[in-house]
Amino acid sequence: MKTLAKAVIQAAAFLELSGEDALPLETTVRGLEGIARSLHSASPAEVTALTEAVAELVEAETATYKRPEILAFYQGFMENVDLQEGEET
């Protein structure tokens, strides 16, 4: 489950950080809103997997590239999609 969670987070990071040269802003916003909407029906186990995936992605990014924009995205992901571990969805 964590592998899928990482894929979702990385896809969202691509949408958020790729810029208008890659995708029109409207497309980016619709994509990110769709991801957030879908995640609102996540089970508690899926929210846990997302939380753990974010932590692993932050750790990996910190150990390698240390790109501030990627780190900021990962660190704010759960709040930005309005999910916190332990909340009922």
DSSP file (Angstrom, degrees, kcal/mol; ACC not computed):
  #  RESIDUE AA STRUCTURE BP1 BP2  ACC     N-H-->O    O-->H-N    N-H-->O    O-->H-N    TCO  KAPPA ALPHA  PHI   PSI    X-CA   Y-CA   Z-CA
    1    1 A M     >        0   0    0      0, 0.0     4,-2.1     0, 0.0     5,-0.1   0.000 360.0 360.0 360.0 -34.2    0.0    0.0    0.0
    2    2 A K  H  >  +     0   0    0      1,-0.2     4,-2.6     2,-0.2     5,-0.2   0.839 360.0  58.0 -66.8 -31.8    2.9    2.4    0.8
    3    3 A T  H  > S+     0   0    0      2,-0.2     4,-2.0     1,-0.2    -1,-0.2   0.921 108.3  45.8 -63.2 -43.4    4.2    2.0   -2.8
    4    4 A L  H  > S+     0   0    0      2,-0.2     4,-2.3     1,-0.2    -2,-0.2   0.893 110.6  54.1 -65.3 -39.4    0.9    3.2   -4.2
    5    5 A A  H  X S+     0   0    0     -4,-2.1     4,-2.4     1,-0.2    -2,-0.2   0.921 108.3  49.2 -60.7 -44.0    0.9    6.1   -1.6
    6    6 A K  H  X S+     0   0    0     -4,-2.6     4,-2.8     1,-0.2     5,-0.2   0.905 109.4  52.4 -61.6 -41.1    4.4    7.2   -2.8
    7    7 A A  H  X S+     0   0    0     -4,-2.0     4,-2.3     2,-0.2    -1,-0.2   0.910 110.0  48.1 -62.2 -42.4    3.2    7.1   -6.4
    8    8 A V  H  X S+     0   0    0     -4,-2.3     4,-2.3     2,-0.2    -2,-0.2   0.926 113.5  47.4 -63.5 -45.1    0.2    9.3   -5.6
    9    9 A I  H  X S+     0   0    0     -4,-2.4     4,-2.4     1,-0.2    -2,-0.2   0.915 113.1  47.8 -64.2 -43.5    2.4   11.8   -3.7
   10   10 A Q  H  X S+     0   0    0     -4,-2.8     4,-2.3     2,-0.2    -1,-0.2   0.868 110.6  51.6 -67.8 -36.0    5.0   11.9   -6.4
   11   11 A A  H  X S+     0   0    0     -4,-2.3     4,-2.4    -5,-0.2    -2,-0.2   0.914 110.9  48.6 -64.4 -42.1    2.4   12.4   -9.1
   12   12 A A  H  X S+     0   0    0     -4,-2.3     4,-2.7     2,-0.2    -2,-0.2   0.896 109.7  52.4 -63.8 -40.0    0.9   15.3   -7.0
   13   13 A A  H  X S+     0   0    0     -4,-2.4     4,-2.7     2,-0.2     5,-0.2   0.912 108.5  50.8 -62.4 -42.3    4.4   16.8   -6.6
   14   14 A F  H  X S+     0   0    0     -4,-2.3     4,-1.8     2,-0.2    -2,-0.2   0.948 112.0  46.8 -59.8 -48.5    4.9   16.6  -10.4
   15   15 A L  H  < S+     0   0    0     -4,-2.4     4,-0.4     1,-0.2    -2,-0.2   0.931 117.0  43.7 -58.5 -46.5    1.6   18.4  -11.0
   16   16 A E  H  < S+     0   0    0     -4,-2.7     3,-0.2     1,-0.2    -1,-0.2   0.877 123.9  32.3 -67.1 -39.4    2.4   21.0   -8.4
   17   17 A L  H  < S+     0   0    0     -4,-2.7    -1,-0.2    -5,-0.2    -2,-0.2   0.481  93.3  85.0-104.4  -4.0    6.0   21.7   -9.3
   18   18 A S  S  < S-     0   0    0     -4,-1.8     4,-0.3    -5,-0.2     3,-0.3   0.777  83.0-142.0 -75.6 -24.1    6.2   21.2  -13.1
   19   19 A G    >>  -     0   0    0     -4,-0.4     4,-1.8    -3,-0.2     3,-1.3   0.012  31.2 -67.3  86.1 165.5    5.1   24.7  -14.0
   20   20 A E  T 34 S+     0   0    0      1,-0.3    -1,-0.2     2,-0.2     5,-0.1   0.618 123.3  71.9 -70.9 -12.8    2.9   26.0  -16.7
   21   21 A D  T 34 S+     0   0    0     -3,-0.3    -1,-0.3     1,-0.1    -2,-0.1   0.834 108.9  34.1 -68.0 -30.7    5.5   25.1  -19.4
   22   22 A A  T <4 S+     0   0    0     -3,-1.3    -2,-0.2     1,-0.3    -1,-0.1   0.877 134.1   6.9 -89.9 -44.1    4.6   21.4  -18.8
   23   23 A L  S  < S-     0   0    0     -4,-1.8    -1,-0.3    -8,-0.1     2,-0.0  -0.996  80.1-103.4-141.5 142.7    0.8   21.7  -18.0
   24   24 A P     >  -     0   0    0      0, 0.0     4,-2.1     0, 0.0     3,-0.4  -0.376  36.5-117.5 -61.7 147.0   -1.7   24.5  -18.1
   25   25 A L  H  > S+     0   0    0      1,-0.2     4,-2.8     2,-0.2     5,-0.2   0.874 113.8  55.7 -55.0 -42.4   -2.5   25.8  -14.6
   26   26 A E  H  > S+     0   0    0      1,-0.2     4,-2.4     2,-0.2    -1,-0.2   0.894 108.0  48.5 -60.0 -40.9   -6.2   24.8  -15.0
   27   27 A T  H  > S+     0   0    0     -3,-0.4     4,-2.4     2,-0.2    -1,-0.2   0.911 111.6  49.8 -64.9 -43.3   -5.1   21.2  -15.7
   28   28 A T  H  X S+     0   0    0     -4,-2.1     4,-2.6     2,-0.2     5,-0.2   0.936 111.8  47.4 -60.5 -48.0   -2.8   21.2  -12.8
   29   29 A V  H  X S+     0   0    0     -4,-2.8     4,-2.7     1,-0.2     5,-0.2   0.926 112.2  49.2 -62.5 -45.7   -5.4   22.5  -10.4
   30   30 A R  H  X S+     0   0    0     -4,-2.4     4,-2.2    -5,-0.2    -1,-0.2   0.910 112.3  49.3 -60.4 -41.9   -8.0   20.0  -11.6
   31   31 A G  H  X S+     0   0    0     -4,-2.4     4,-2.1     2,-0.2    -2,-0.2   0.928 113.2  45.0 -63.3 -46.4   -5.6   17.2  -11.2
   32   32 A L  H  X S+     0   0    0     -4,-2.6     4,-2.5     1,-0.2    -2,-0.2   0.890 113.0  50.6 -66.9 -39.4   -4.5   18.2   -7.7
   33   33 A E  H  X S+     0   0    0     -4,-2.7     4,-2.6    -5,-0.2    -1,-0.2   0.888 109.7  51.9 -64.3 -37.9   -8.1   18.7   -6.6
   34   34 A G  H  X S+     0   0    0     -4,-2.2     4,-2.3    -5,-0.2    -2,-0.2   0.900 109.7  48.6 -64.8 -41.3   -9.0   15.3   -8.0
   35   35 A I  H  X S+     0   0    0     -4,-2.1     4,-2.4     2,-0.2    -2,-0.2   0.946 113.1  47.4 -62.7 -48.0   -6.3   13.6   -6.0
   36   36 A A  H  X S+     0   0    0     -4,-2.5     4,-1.1     1,-0.2    -2,-0.2   0.911 111.7  50.8 -61.0 -42.8   -7.3   15.4   -2.8
   37   37 A R  H >< S+     0   0    0     -4,-2.6     3,-0.5     1,-0.2     4,-0.3   0.921 111.5  47.7 -61.1 -44.6  -11.0   14.5   -3.4
   38   38 A S  H >< S+     0   0    0     -4,-2.3     3,-1.5     1,-0.2    -1,-0.2   0.886 107.8  55.6 -64.0 -39.2  -10.1   10.9   -3.9
   39   39 A L  H >< S+     0   0    0     -4,-2.4     3,-1.9     1,-0.3    -1,-0.2   0.722  90.7  74.1 -69.1 -20.0   -7.9   10.8   -0.8
   40   40 A H  T << S+     0   0    0     -4,-1.1    -1,-0.3    -3,-0.5    -2,-0.2   0.681  94.8  52.5 -67.8 -15.2  -10.8   12.0    1.4
   41   41 A S  T <  S+     0   0    0     -3,-1.5    -1,-0.3    -4,-0.3    -2,-0.2   0.243  83.4 130.7-100.6  13.6  -12.3    8.5    1.1
   42   42 A A    <   -     0   0    0     -3,-1.9    47,-0.2     1,-0.1    -3,-0.0  -0.368  58.5-121.8 -66.6 142.8   -9.1    6.9    2.2
   43   43 A S     >  -     0   0    0      1,-0.1     4,-2.4    45,-0.1     5,-0.2  -0.329  30.5-101.8 -73.9 164.9   -9.3    4.3    5.0
   44   44 A P  H  > S+     0   0    0      0, 0.0     4,-2.3     0, 0.0     5,-0.2   0.890 125.8  52.7 -55.4 -39.1   -7.4    4.8    8.2
   45   45 A A  H  > S+     0   0    0      1,-0.2     4,-2.2     2,-0.2     5,-0.1   0.881 109.0  49.2 -65.4 -36.9   -4.8    2.2    7.0
   46   46 A E  H  > S+     0   0    0      2,-0.2     4,-2.4     1,-0.2    -1,-0.2   0.881 109.3  51.4 -69.8 -37.4   -4.4    4.2    3.7
   47   47 A V  H  X S+     0   0    0     -4,-2.4     4,-2.6     2,-0.2    -2,-0.2   0.903 109.9  50.6 -64.8 -39.8   -4.0    7.4    5.6
   48   48 A T  H  X S+     0   0    0     -4,-2.3     4,-2.7    -5,-0.2     5,-0.2   0.921 109.5  50.6 -61.5 -43.7   -1.3    5.7    7.7
   49   49 A A  H  X S+     0   0    0     -4,-2.2     4,-2.5     1,-0.2    -2,-0.2   0.901 110.9  49.0 -61.8 -40.8    0.4    4.5    4.5
   50   50 A L  H  X S+     0   0    0     -4,-2.4     4,-2.7     2,-0.2    -2,-0.2   0.926 111.1  49.6 -63.1 -44.7    0.3    8.0    3.1
   51   51 A T  H  X S+     0   0    0     -4,-2.6     4,-2.0     1,-0.2    -2,-0.2   0.920 114.0  45.1 -60.8 -44.9    1.8    9.4    6.3
   52   52 A E  H  X S+     0   0    0     -4,-2.7     4,-2.3     2,-0.2    -1,-0.2   0.882 111.8  52.6 -66.8 -38.4    4.6    6.8    6.3
   53   53 A A  H  X S+     0   0    0     -4,-2.5     4,-2.6    -5,-0.2    -2,-0.2   0.912 107.9  51.1 -64.5 -42.2    5.2    7.4    2.6
   54   54 A V  H  X S+     0   0    0     -4,-2.7     4,-2.7     1,-0.2     5,-0.2   0.940 110.0  49.8 -59.5 -46.8    5.6   11.1    3.1
   55   55 A A  H  X S+     0   0    0     -4,-2.0     4,-2.4     1,-0.2    -2,-0.2   0.910 112.3  47.3 -59.2 -43.2    8.1   10.5    5.9
   56   56 A E  H  X S+     0   0    0     -4,-2.3     4,-2.6     2,-0.2    -1,-0.2   0.892 111.9  49.9 -66.8 -39.3   10.1    8.1    3.7
   57   57 A L  H  X S+     0   0    0     -4,-2.6     4,-2.6     2,-0.2     5,-0.2   0.903 111.6  48.6 -66.2 -40.5   10.1   10.6    0.8
   58   58 A V  H  X S+     0   0    0     -4,-2.7     4,-2.7    -5,-0.2    -2,-0.2   0.934 112.6  48.8 -62.5 -45.7   11.2   13.4    3.1
   59   59 A E  H  X S+     0   0    0     -4,-2.4     4,-1.9    -5,-0.2    -2,-0.2   0.926 113.4  46.2 -60.3 -45.9   14.0   11.2    4.4
   60   60 A A  H  X S+     0   0    0     -4,-2.6     4,-1.0     2,-0.2     5,-0.2   0.908 114.1  47.8 -65.0 -42.4   15.1   10.2    1.0
   61   61 A E  H  <>S+     0   0    0     -4,-2.6     5,-2.6     1,-0.2     3,-0.4   0.904 111.6  50.7 -65.6 -40.6   15.0   13.7   -0.4
   62   62 A T  H  <5S+     0   0    0     -4,-2.7    -1,-0.2     1,-0.2    -2,-0.2   0.858 111.6  48.6 -64.4 -35.6   17.0   15.0    2.6
   63   63 A A  H  <5S+     0   0    0     -4,-1.9    -1,-0.2    -5,-0.2    -2,-0.2   0.665 126.7  19.1 -79.0 -16.8   19.6   12.3    2.2
   64   64 A T  T  <5S+     0   0    0     -4,-1.0    -3,-0.2    -3,-0.4    -2,-0.1   0.606 130.5   4.3-118.0 -92.1   20.1   13.0   -1.5
   65   65 A Y  T   5 -     0   0    0     -5,-0.2    -3,-0.2     2,-0.1    -4,-0.1   0.812  65.7-155.1 -78.4 -32.6   19.1   16.1   -3.5
   66   66 A K      < +     0   0    0     -5,-2.6    -4,-0.1     1,-0.2    -5,-0.1   0.859  22.2 177.2  58.9  38.4   17.9   18.3   -0.7
   67   67 A R     >  -     0   0    0     -6,-0.2     4,-2.6     1,-0.2     3,-0.4  -0.642  23.0-149.8 -75.8 117.0   15.6   20.3   -3.1
   68   68 A P  H  > S+     0   0    0      0, 0.0     4,-2.6     0, 0.0     5,-0.2   0.853  92.9  52.3 -59.4 -37.6   13.8   22.8   -0.9
   69   69 A E  H  > S+     0   0    0      2,-0.2     4,-1.8     1,-0.2     5,-0.1   0.873 112.1  45.9 -69.1 -35.3   10.7   22.9   -3.1
   70   70 A I  H  > S+     0   0    0     -3,-0.4     4,-2.8     2,-0.2     5,-0.2   0.928 113.4  49.2 -70.7 -45.5   10.3   19.2   -3.1
   71   71 A L  H  X S+     0   0    0     -4,-2.6     4,-2.9     1,-0.2     5,-0.2   0.925 111.3  49.6 -59.0 -45.1   10.9   19.0    0.6
   72   72 A A  H  X S+     0   0    0     -4,-2.6     4,-1.6    -5,-0.2    -1,-0.2   0.898 111.2  50.0 -62.3 -40.2    8.3   21.7    1.3
   73   73 A F  H  X S+     0   0    0     -4,-1.8     4,-0.7    -5,-0.2     3,-0.2   0.960 113.8  44.1 -63.1 -50.2    5.8   19.9   -0.9
   74   74 A Y  H >< S+     0   0    0     -4,-2.8     3,-1.0     1,-0.2     4,-0.5   0.928 112.8  51.7 -59.9 -45.9    6.3   16.6    0.8
   75   75 A Q  H 3< S+     0   0    0     -4,-2.9     4,-0.2     1,-0.3    -1,-0.2   0.806 117.3  38.8 -64.7 -29.2    6.2   18.2    4.3
   76   76 A G  H 3X S+     0   0    0     -4,-1.6     4,-2.7    -3,-0.2    -1,-0.3   0.424  88.5 100.3 -98.4   1.2    3.0   20.0    3.6
   77   77 A F  H <X S+     0   0    0     -3,-1.0     4,-1.9    -4,-0.7     5,-0.2   0.918  80.6  46.0 -57.4 -53.0    1.3   17.2    1.6
   78   78 A M  H  4>S+     0   0    0     -4,-0.5     5,-3.3     1,-0.2    -1,-0.2   0.896 117.3  44.4 -62.0 -40.9   -1.0   15.8    4.3
   79   79 A E  H >45S+     0   0    0     -4,-0.2     3,-1.3     3,-0.2    -1,-0.2   0.900 110.8  54.9 -68.0 -40.3   -2.2   19.2    5.5
   80   80 A N  H 3<5S+     0   0    0     -4,-2.7    -2,-0.2     1,-0.3    -1,-0.2   0.800 111.3  43.5 -67.1 -28.5   -2.7   20.4    1.9
   81   81 A V  T 3<5S-     0   0    0     -4,-1.9    -1,-0.3    -5,-0.2    -2,-0.2   0.315 117.1-117.3 -95.8   8.3   -5.0   17.5    1.0
   82   82 A D  T < 5S+     0   0    0     -3,-1.3     2,-0.4     1,-0.2    -3,-0.2   0.888  70.7 130.3  60.2  45.1   -6.7   18.0    4.4
   83   83 A L      < +     0   0    0     -5,-3.3     2,-0.4    -6,-0.2    -1,-0.2  -0.995  29.2 175.8-128.2 133.1   -5.8   14.6    5.8
   84   84 A Q    >   -     0   0    0     -2,-0.4     3,-2.0    -3,-0.1   -36,-0.1  -0.999  39.9-102.1-133.5 139.0   -4.2   13.9    9.2
   85   85 A E  T 3  S+     0   0    0     -2,-0.4     3,-0.1     1,-0.3    -2,-0.0  -0.311 107.9  29.5 -58.6 137.0   -3.5   10.5   10.6
   86   86 A G  T 3  S+     0   0    0      1,-0.4    -1,-0.3   -42,-0.1     2,-0.2   0.232  91.8 118.7  95.7 -12.5   -6.1    9.5   13.2
   87   87 A E    <   -     0   0    0     -3,-2.0    -1,-0.4   -43,-0.1     2,-0.3  -0.602  68.7-116.1 -83.3 147.5   -9.0   11.5   11.6
   88   88 A E              0   0    0     -2,-0.2   -45,-0.1     1,-0.1    -4,-0.1  -0.639 360.0 360.0 -77.9 138.7  -12.0    9.8   10.3
   89   89 A T              0   0    0     -2,-0.3    -1,-0.1   -47,-0.2   -46,-0.1   0.395 360.0 360.0-107.7 360.0  -12.5   10.1    6.6
